[in-house]
Amino acid sequence: MQANVAIQVLPHVNSDEEVIRIVDEVIAYIKSTGLNYYVGPSETAIEGDYDQLMEIIKNCQLVAVKAGAPKVSAYVKISFAPDGGVLTIEKKVTKHHQ
């Protein structure tokens, strides 16, 4: 079951520096999963197995809390194709970054 997700994690903290520090920890976690991902200015896209991505979405919030955020908002977009493929990150953005 292939899917891709875009997640924006917004830690509720008092400074932009803390937001960046915590979001950087979330991105490091995403990188550690070994899945293909793309960091954009407002969200990070990840592609892979649907069930694995749902677990990653949950863990992104837990990583932010562990990093010091007392509260987290997460905005998630999901593209899911149970019987086929989804448009890949590469197909969506490569032509815009050459």
Residue pairs with C-beta under 8 A, 6 or more apart in sequence:
1 49
1 50
1 51
1 80
1 81
1 82
2 47
2 48
2 49
2 50
2 80
2 81
2 84
2 85
2 86
3 47
3 48
3 49
3 50
3 53
3 78
3 79
3 80
3 81
3 86
4 45
4 46
4 47
4 48
4 53
4 78
4 79
4 86
4 87
4 88
4 89
5 45
5 46
5 47
5 53
5 56
5 57
5 76
5 77
5 78
5 79
6 40
6 43
6 44
6 45
6 46
6 76
6 77
7 43
7 44
7 46
7 57
7 60
7 74
7 75
7 76
7 77
8 42
8 43
8 44
8 74
8 75
8 76
9 22
9 23
9 26
9 60
9 61
9 64
9 72
9 73
9 74
10 19
10 72
10 73
10 74
10 75
11 18
11 19
11 22
11 23
11 64
11 67
11 68
11 69
11 71
11 72
12 69
12 70
12 71
12 72
12 73
13 19
13 22
13 68
13 69
13 70
18 68
21 67
22 64
22 67
22 68
22 69
23 64
25 63
25 64
25 67
26 44
26 60
26 63
26 64
26 67
27 39
27 44
29 59
29 60
29 63
30 37
30 44
30 46
30 56
30 60
31 37
33 46
33 48
33 52
33 56
35 46
35 47
35 48
35 52
35 53
35 56
36 46
36 47
36 48
36 88
36 89
37 44
37 45
37 46
37 47
37 89
38 44
38 45
38 89
38 93
43 75
43 77
45 89
45 92
46 53
46 56
47 53
47 86
47 88
47 89
50 80
50 82
53 78
57 74
57 76
60 74
61 72
61 74
64 72
65 72
79 86
79 87
80 86
